Amino acid sequence: MRTVSLEQATPGVSQLAIGTFDGVHLGHRDVIADAASVLTFDPHPVSVLRPSHTPRILTPLPIKADIIASLGVQELIVIDFDAAFATRSAAEFVDEVIVGRLAAAGVSVGENFRFGRAARGDAGMLAGDSRFETRVVALRELDGEVVSSSHIRSLIAAGEVGRAARMLGAPFELRGTVVEGDRRGRELGFPTANLVPDERLAEPGHGVYACLASIPSRPASGAVAAAVNVGVRPTFESGRGELIEAYLIDFDGDLYGGELRLRFLERLRGERRFESADALIAAMYDDVARVRAICASASFDGR
């Protein structure tokens, strides 16, 4: 899949899916189905229109692009959403982008899609334009709940990564560069690869999770089961603030400075303060055993 700017996009699109697509959840996948090209916006439009209301992002552009590529899309078109673009009217967006620049024969959007200055454009406006065919996709529901990015953010913040994965269509993923920690895990017999949370991105609530880890610099390693702690390590007075600490089971190697990708499968327990290091170690052995069992039955697509 090619990832291009609007100026680099190939005109004459047969079917164009349009949306912010944060999370690329089940509802988004319905919109994207059968699309040859996807048009999205980066950064998230809310960060420009109402900065104080900017949501924590589920899928920064590299992850979004990887997921969309896995859906068989040929081209991802990324519009740099800035203050100037935000002033474009809905009619200008249709005339200049959909028709003028991309010459789309067909367009697909979610029923709640809004666009243009003051969000005056909607799916009905697109459907009423005879210059292209429009497919309006109904909101997806799962277990009686509407699948939405905001709801998925709430689930992840609450640690309900299993429910979030069902709505996303895949486990929630975090990526980051491994940094040096205080080596406390190594002293306890569980050396960890540490990521510093990015406050702009969604992250699971404090607790211990079963994850599948991948290391782009070591593709031969494949998926590695990992017991991951998200939190502040209350048993020790480290003073380092919040960290994401991943113990990669049966893995040996120096990952400092490299990228680590974590896909969250299940929350095992909340983060808690133990009375002693021995009590913590006993709990960690139990965590690792549970993670082994969970990951043994999980699938991983290698992203």
C-alpha beads as a LAMMPS data file, in Angstrom:
LAMMPS data file: protein, C-alpha beads

303 atoms
302 bonds

1 atom types
1 bond types

-500.0 500.0 xlo xhi
-500.0 500.0 ylo yhi
-500.0 500.0 zlo zhi

Masses

1 110.0

Atoms # bond

1 1 1 0.000 0.000 0.000
2 1 1 1.187 3.497 -0.834
3 1 1 0.863 6.223 1.804
4 1 1 0.742 9.602 0.091
5 1 1 -0.267 13.224 0.537
6 1 1 -3.309 14.619 -1.258
7 1 1 -1.011 16.177 -3.859
8 1 1 0.635 12.810 -4.543
9 1 1 -2.593 10.814 -4.740
10 1 1 -3.595 8.939 -7.840
11 1 1 -6.689 10.512 -9.499
12 1 1 -9.524 8.406 -10.832
13 1 1 -10.281 6.546 -7.587
14 1 1 -12.860 3.802 -8.061
15 1 1 -14.030 3.709 -4.428
16 1 1 -12.839 6.173 -1.808
17 1 1 -13.438 5.654 1.929
18 1 1 -13.274 8.884 3.930
19 1 1 -12.885 9.313 7.678
20 1 1 -10.546 9.989 10.570
21 1 1 -10.576 6.256 11.357
22 1 1 -8.889 6.497 14.770
23 1 1 -8.615 2.905 15.920
24 1 1 -9.716 1.432 12.571
25 1 1 -12.432 -0.376 14.536
26 1 1 -15.188 -2.636 13.221
27 1 1 -17.344 0.297 12.118
28 1 1 -14.427 1.846 10.259
29 1 1 -13.704 -1.490 8.598
30 1 1 -17.283 -1.564 7.312
31 1 1 -16.703 1.830 5.684
32 1 1 -13.344 0.765 4.243
33 1 1 -14.637 -2.550 2.853
34 1 1 -14.128 -2.730 -0.945
35 1 1 -12.400 0.675 -1.052
36 1 1 -9.356 0.980 -3.296
37 1 1 -8.231 4.166 -1.544
38 1 1 -8.707 5.603 1.932
39 1 1 -8.665 9.331 2.680
40 1 1 -7.861 10.265 6.262
41 1 1 -6.710 13.268 8.283
42 1 1 -3.624 13.800 10.433
43 1 1 -3.429 15.157 13.040
44 1 1 -6.861 14.392 14.481
45 1 1 -9.150 17.284 13.410
46 1 1 -10.238 17.960 16.997
47 1 1 -6.624 18.837 17.879
48 1 1 -6.916 21.782 15.475
49 1 1 -10.568 22.738 15.943
50 1 1 -10.772 22.336 19.737
51 1 1 -7.282 21.651 21.115
52 1 1 -8.429 21.416 24.730
53 1 1 -10.763 18.555 23.747
54 1 1 -8.176 16.541 21.811
55 1 1 -8.767 12.840 22.508
56 1 1 -6.004 10.418 23.308
57 1 1 -5.209 8.794 19.974
58 1 1 -5.819 5.056 19.567
59 1 1 -3.804 4.638 16.387
60 1 1 -1.072 7.130 15.510
61 1 1 -0.501 7.284 11.771
62 1 1 2.097 4.459 11.469
63 1 1 -0.202 1.975 13.238
64 1 1 -3.269 3.223 11.354
65 1 1 -1.424 2.789 8.063
66 1 1 -0.364 -0.767 8.915
67 1 1 -3.910 -1.781 9.837
68 1 1 -5.431 -0.204 6.730
69 1 1 -2.814 -1.893 4.551
70 1 1 -3.814 -5.246 6.066
71 1 1 -7.373 -4.633 4.789
72 1 1 -6.233 -4.741 1.166
73 1 1 -6.350 -1.000 0.468
74 1 1 -4.090 0.136 -2.360
75 1 1 -3.508 3.759 -1.349
76 1 1 -3.776 5.720 1.896
77 1 1 -4.180 9.439 1.273
78 1 1 -3.296 11.596 4.278
79 1 1 -4.520 15.180 4.433
80 1 1 -2.437 17.444 6.662
81 1 1 -5.287 18.843 8.732
82 1 1 -4.265 22.351 9.772
83 1 1 -5.997 25.658 10.465
84 1 1 -6.021 26.556 6.776
85 1 1 -7.639 23.282 5.733
86 1 1 -10.198 23.660 8.528
87 1 1 -11.539 26.831 6.873
88 1 1 -12.507 24.943 3.710
89 1 1 -16.285 24.725 3.295
90 1 1 -18.074 21.428 2.798
91 1 1 -18.807 22.352 -0.838
92 1 1 -15.146 23.205 -1.423
93 1 1 -14.083 19.871 0.047
94 1 1 -16.378 18.020 -2.346
95 1 1 -15.523 20.153 -5.394
96 1 1 -11.790 20.472 -4.856
97 1 1 -10.838 17.215 -3.133
98 1 1 -13.326 14.453 -3.971
99 1 1 -14.183 15.581 -7.499
100 1 1 -11.386 17.910 -8.572
101 1 1 -8.254 16.281 -7.192
102 1 1 -9.259 12.625 -6.771
103 1 1 -12.009 12.280 -9.399
104 1 1 -13.629 9.602 -7.252
105 1 1 -16.271 7.451 -8.906
106 1 1 -17.583 6.237 -5.563
107 1 1 -17.379 7.378 -1.947
108 1 1 -18.084 5.521 1.295
109 1 1 -18.568 7.181 4.691
110 1 1 -20.112 6.399 8.037
111 1 1 -23.588 7.738 8.702
112 1 1 -22.223 10.157 11.333
113 1 1 -19.437 11.551 9.135
114 1 1 -19.231 15.353 9.171
115 1 1 -16.892 17.581 7.190
116 1 1 -16.160 21.109 6.061
117 1 1 -16.109 24.387 7.956
118 1 1 -18.327 24.222 11.054
119 1 1 -18.991 20.541 10.182
120 1 1 -21.805 21.583 7.852
121 1 1 -21.252 18.732 5.414
122 1 1 -22.705 15.308 6.130
123 1 1 -23.422 11.945 4.530
124 1 1 -26.686 13.241 3.118
125 1 1 -24.889 15.991 1.248
126 1 1 -22.570 13.441 -0.340
127 1 1 -25.429 11.102 -1.202
128 1 1 -27.210 13.949 -2.994
129 1 1 -24.260 14.665 -5.290
130 1 1 -24.751 13.061 -8.716
131 1 1 -21.081 13.297 -9.682
132 1 1 -20.226 10.124 -7.736
133 1 1 -21.965 7.205 -6.063
134 1 1 -22.147 7.338 -2.276
135 1 1 -22.333 4.406 0.121
136 1 1 -23.464 5.463 3.601
137 1 1 -22.602 2.866 6.230
138 1 1 -24.705 2.457 9.361
139 1 1 -23.058 2.521 12.779
140 1 1 -21.844 -0.902 13.887
141 1 1 -23.199 -2.365 17.119
142 1 1 -21.659 -5.116 19.209
143 1 1 -23.368 -6.689 22.212
144 1 1 -25.951 -3.909 22.193
145 1 1 -23.354 -1.108 22.206
146 1 1 -22.380 1.237 19.387
147 1 1 -18.784 0.702 18.308
148 1 1 -17.027 4.067 18.498
149 1 1 -13.517 5.396 19.039
150 1 1 -14.589 7.273 22.168
151 1 1 -16.105 4.161 23.730
152 1 1 -13.013 2.129 22.916
153 1 1 -10.812 4.791 24.543
154 1 1 -12.895 4.486 27.702
155 1 1 -12.569 0.698 27.706
156 1 1 -8.803 0.860 27.309
157 1 1 -8.438 3.474 30.046
158 1 1 -10.420 1.163 32.324
159 1 1 -8.125 -1.757 31.480
160 1 1 -10.826 -3.639 29.573
161 1 1 -8.506 -4.451 26.704
162 1 1 -10.318 -7.696 25.838
163 1 1 -13.604 -5.885 25.182
164 1 1 -11.724 -3.152 23.320
165 1 1 -10.101 -5.765 21.075
166 1 1 -13.489 -7.157 20.092
167 1 1 -14.618 -3.688 18.988
168 1 1 -11.328 -2.917 17.274
169 1 1 -11.216 -6.222 15.442
170 1 1 -7.682 -6.784 16.807
171 1 1 -5.820 -6.206 20.071
172 1 1 -5.003 -2.634 21.027
173 1 1 -1.378 -1.887 20.136
174 1 1 1.267 0.393 21.605
175 1 1 4.666 1.072 20.054
176 1 1 7.638 2.825 21.533
177 1 1 11.400 3.036 21.906
178 1 1 12.901 0.957 24.710
179 1 1 14.563 3.091 27.391
180 1 1 16.740 2.161 30.344
181 1 1 14.883 1.722 33.627
182 1 1 16.127 1.351 37.185
183 1 1 16.928 -2.356 36.547
184 1 1 14.659 -3.376 39.408
185 1 1 13.091 -6.112 37.288
186 1 1 16.494 -7.597 36.517
187 1 1 17.295 -7.704 40.229
188 1 1 14.044 -9.614 40.818
189 1 1 14.749 -12.095 38.018
190 1 1 12.332 -10.509 35.535
191 1 1 14.281 -8.081 33.304
192 1 1 11.954 -5.698 31.512
193 1 1 11.981 -3.621 28.353
194 1 1 10.629 -0.223 29.323
195 1 1 8.568 2.286 27.355
196 1 1 7.725 5.807 28.491
197 1 1 4.014 6.523 27.913
198 1 1 3.131 9.252 25.428
199 1 1 0.436 11.435 26.978
200 1 1 -1.021 12.075 23.509
201 1 1 -1.865 8.400 23.058
202 1 1 -4.412 6.100 24.655
203 1 1 -2.950 3.620 27.113
204 1 1 -4.372 0.878 29.327
205 1 1 -5.144 1.710 32.939
206 1 1 -2.615 0.737 35.591
207 1 1 -2.300 -3.004 35.987
208 1 1 -0.668 -6.172 34.699
209 1 1 -1.511 -7.449 31.225
210 1 1 -0.938 -10.414 28.954
211 1 1 0.545 -9.089 25.723
212 1 1 2.112 -10.283 22.526
213 1 1 5.325 -8.427 21.757
214 1 1 7.139 -8.010 18.463
215 1 1 10.546 -6.517 17.746
216 1 1 10.877 -5.040 14.240
217 1 1 14.691 -5.240 14.400
218 1 1 14.425 -8.977 15.100
219 1 1 11.651 -10.263 12.840
220 1 1 12.905 -13.822 13.222
221 1 1 11.883 -13.720 16.878
222 1 1 8.212 -13.639 15.841
223 1 1 5.584 -12.982 18.461
224 1 1 6.847 -13.144 22.045
225 1 1 4.581 -13.607 25.062
226 1 1 5.018 -10.717 27.486
227 1 1 3.834 -9.897 30.988
228 1 1 3.416 -6.115 31.006
229 1 1 2.988 -3.766 33.940
230 1 1 1.535 -0.327 33.297
231 1 1 1.971 1.957 36.278
232 1 1 4.269 3.443 38.875
233 1 1 5.660 0.346 40.719
234 1 1 4.159 1.126 44.140
235 1 1 6.174 -1.577 45.952
236 1 1 9.340 0.487 45.389
237 1 1 10.017 4.199 45.754
238 1 1 11.598 4.584 42.318
239 1 1 10.571 8.178 41.669
240 1 1 10.653 7.549 37.917
241 1 1 6.985 8.164 37.246
242 1 1 4.771 6.060 35.020
243 1 1 6.326 3.334 32.871
244 1 1 5.211 0.484 30.670
245 1 1 7.410 -2.454 31.683
246 1 1 7.385 -5.554 29.491
247 1 1 8.905 -8.848 30.609
248 1 1 9.386 -10.830 27.405
249 1 1 9.049 -14.478 28.351
250 1 1 11.839 -16.811 27.194
251 1 1 13.558 -13.942 25.381
252 1 1 17.153 -12.887 25.895
253 1 1 18.648 -9.826 24.286
254 1 1 19.418 -6.114 24.586
255 1 1 16.550 -4.017 23.228
256 1 1 17.684 -0.560 24.396
257 1 1 17.083 2.097 21.774
258 1 1 15.026 -0.201 19.545
259 1 1 11.316 -0.256 18.820
260 1 1 9.015 -2.560 20.768
261 1 1 5.415 -3.264 19.804
262 1 1 2.909 -4.548 22.359
263 1 1 -0.566 -5.898 21.633
264 1 1 -2.755 -6.108 24.741
265 1 1 -4.784 -9.305 25.075
266 1 1 -6.102 -9.427 28.630
267 1 1 -5.807 -7.671 31.987
268 1 1 -4.623 -10.005 34.743
269 1 1 -4.918 -7.769 37.782
270 1 1 -4.601 -4.224 38.996
271 1 1 -1.298 -2.752 40.072
272 1 1 -0.816 -3.107 43.823
273 1 1 1.731 -2.540 46.564
274 1 1 3.252 -5.725 47.985
275 1 1 4.587 -6.011 51.510
276 1 1 7.901 -7.448 50.362
277 1 1 9.981 -8.162 47.294
278 1 1 9.400 -11.902 47.863
279 1 1 5.620 -11.408 47.745
280 1 1 5.984 -9.443 44.510
281 1 1 8.192 -12.146 42.978
282 1 1 5.634 -14.830 43.855
283 1 1 2.898 -12.786 42.170
284 1 1 5.096 -12.267 39.102
285 1 1 5.652 -16.005 38.719
286 1 1 1.886 -16.456 38.797
287 1 1 1.446 -13.634 36.251
288 1 1 3.958 -15.219 33.881
289 1 1 2.235 -18.612 34.068
290 1 1 -1.096 -17.016 33.220
291 1 1 0.422 -15.014 30.362
292 1 1 1.932 -18.162 28.863
293 1 1 -1.480 -19.813 28.813
294 1 1 -3.266 -16.778 27.347
295 1 1 -0.681 -16.144 24.629
296 1 1 -0.470 -19.810 23.658
297 1 1 -4.035 -19.612 22.346
298 1 1 -3.728 -16.152 20.758
299 1 1 -3.082 -15.350 17.111
300 1 1 -0.767 -12.634 15.862
301 1 1 -0.555 -11.207 12.365
302 1 1 3.070 -10.097 12.631
303 1 1 2.585 -6.320 12.457

Bonds

1 1 1 2
2 1 2 3
3 1 3 4
4 1 4 5
5 1 5 6
6 1 6 7
7 1 7 8
8 1 8 9
9 1 9 10
10 1 10 11
11 1 11 12
12 1 12 13
13 1 13 14
14 1 14 15
15 1 15 16
16 1 16 17
17 1 17 18
18 1 18 19
19 1 19 20
20 1 20 21
21 1 21 22
22 1 22 23
23 1 23 24
24 1 24 25
25 1 25 26
26 1 26 27
27 1 27 28
28 1 28 29
29 1 29 30
30 1 30 31
31 1 31 32
32 1 32 33
33 1 33 34
34 1 34 35
35 1 35 36
36 1 36 37
37 1 37 38
38 1 38 39
39 1 39 40
40 1 40 41
41 1 41 42
42 1 42 43
43 1 43 44
44 1 44 45
45 1 45 46
46 1 46 47
47 1 47 48
48 1 48 49
49 1 49 50
50 1 50 51
51 1 51 52
52 1 52 53
53 1 53 54
54 1 54 55
55 1 55 56
56 1 56 57
57 1 57 58
58 1 58 59
59 1 59 60
60 1 60 61
61 1 61 62
62 1 62 63
63 1 63 64
64 1 64 65
65 1 65 66
66 1 66 67
67 1 67 68
68 1 68 69
69 1 69 70
70 1 70 71
71 1 71 72
72 1 72 73
73 1 73 74
74 1 74 75
75 1 75 76
76 1 76 77
77 1 77 78
78 1 78 79
79 1 79 80
80 1 80 81
81 1 81 82
82 1 82 83
83 1 83 84
84 1 84 85
85 1 85 86
86 1 86 87
87 1 87 88
88 1 88 89
89 1 89 90
90 1 90 91
91 1 91 92
92 1 92 93
93 1 93 94
94 1 94 95
95 1 95 96
96 1 96 97
97 1 97 98
98 1 98 99
99 1 99 100
100 1 100 101
101 1 101 102
102 1 102 103
103 1 103 104
104 1 104 105
105 1 105 106
106 1 106 107
107 1 107 108
108 1 108 109
109 1 109 110
110 1 110 111
111 1 111 112
112 1 112 113
113 1 113 114
114 1 114 115
115 1 115 116
116 1 116 117
117 1 117 118
118 1 118 119
119 1 119 120
120 1 120 121
121 1 121 122
122 1 122 123
123 1 123 124
124 1 124 125
125 1 125 126
126 1 126 127
127 1 127 128
128 1 128 129
129 1 129 130
130 1 130 131
131 1 131 132
132 1 132 133
133 1 133 134
134 1 134 135
135 1 135 136
136 1 136 137
137 1 137 138
138 1 138 139
139 1 139 140
140 1 140 141
141 1 141 142
142 1 142 143
143 1 143 144
144 1 144 145
145 1 145 146
146 1 146 147
147 1 147 148
148 1 148 149
149 1 149 150
150 1 150 151
151 1 151 152
152 1 152 153
153 1 153 154
154 1 154 155
155 1 155 156
156 1 156 157
157 1 157 158
158 1 158 159
159 1 159 160
160 1 160 161
161 1 161 162
162 1 162 163
163 1 163 164
164 1 164 165
165 1 165 166
166 1 166 167
167 1 167 168
168 1 168 169
169 1 169 170
170 1 170 171
171 1 171 172
172 1 172 173
173 1 173 174
174 1 174 175
175 1 175 176
176 1 176 177
177 1 177 178
178 1 178 179
179 1 179 180
180 1 180 181
181 1 181 182
182 1 182 183
183 1 183 184
184 1 184 185
185 1 185 186
186 1 186 187
187 1 187 188
188 1 188 189
189 1 189 190
190 1 190 191
191 1 191 192
192 1 192 193
193 1 193 194
194 1 194 195
195 1 195 196
196 1 196 197
197 1 197 198
198 1 198 199
199 1 199 200
200 1 200 201
201 1 201 202
202 1 202 203
203 1 203 204
204 1 204 205
205 1 205 206
206 1 206 207
207 1 207 208
208 1 208 209
209 1 209 210
210 1 210 211
211 1 211 212
212 1 212 213
213 1 213 214
214 1 214 215
215 1 215 216
216 1 216 217
217 1 217 218
218 1 218 219
219 1 219 220
220 1 220 221
221 1 221 222
222 1 222 223
223 1 223 224
224 1 224 225
225 1 225 226
226 1 226 227
227 1 227 228
228 1 228 229
229 1 229 230
230 1 230 231
231 1 231 232
232 1 232 233
233 1 233 234
234 1 234 235
235 1 235 236
236 1 236 237
237 1 237 238
238 1 238 239
239 1 239 240
240 1 240 241
241 1 241 242
242 1 242 243
243 1 243 244
244 1 244 245
245 1 245 246
246 1 246 247
247 1 247 248
248 1 248 249
249 1 249 250
250 1 250 251
251 1 251 252
252 1 252 253
253 1 253 254
254 1 254 255
255 1 255 256
256 1 256 257
257 1 257 258
258 1 258 259
259 1 259 260
260 1 260 261
261 1 261 262
262 1 262 263
263 1 263 264
264 1 264 265
265 1 265 266
266 1 266 267
267 1 267 268
268 1 268 269
269 1 269 270
270 1 270 271
271 1 271 272
272 1 272 273
273 1 273 274
274 1 274 275
275 1 275 276
276 1 276 277
277 1 277 278
278 1 278 279
279 1 279 280
280 1 280 281
281 1 281 282
282 1 282 283
283 1 283 284
284 1 284 285
285 1 285 286
286 1 286 287
287 1 287 288
288 1 288 289
289 1 289 290
290 1 290 291
291 1 291 292
292 1 292 293
293 1 293 294
294 1 294 295
295 1 295 296
296 1 296 297
297 1 297 298
298 1 298 299
299 1 299 300
300 1 300 301
301 1 301 302
302 1 302 303
